[in-house]
Amino acid sequence: AYRNGEPYGKSYSTGSHLYKKDDCIVSFGVRHLPANPQRLLAGRIDEASLYDFELTAEDIRLISNPDTFVSQKQLYESLPSKLQRTYSKLTEKKSALEKEIRRMRENMAVSDKPELQDLALALFNMKEFIYLK
């Protein structure tokens, strides 16, 4: 275990563990499952990362060091101008799509329309619906 990039405590396991597909969960702020109010984290998680490979002690030290952080602005400025333009266009497109999604969600908000609810109920109760598998 590590805290702020430095070893903390003693390792309690020396071997690796095989995590089976669809048989594992990742949880933050819960000591053991099932979760209950007495075992929840009483604090705030500022940042969390999940890796699909084993980190070395050096990896952990570098990750926890704020001086190794590369900002999005620094990364953008390091790109060739052609890639900067492509990135800018894609970012604008992403923003427009996110705005459109928000607008669509607002328009799709469930309102009190009993005629639509009645139609949905009638469709659901149709014999063909009931016996389809």
Order of alpha helices (4+ residues) and beta strands (2+ residues): beta-beta-alpha-alpha-alpha-alpha-alpha
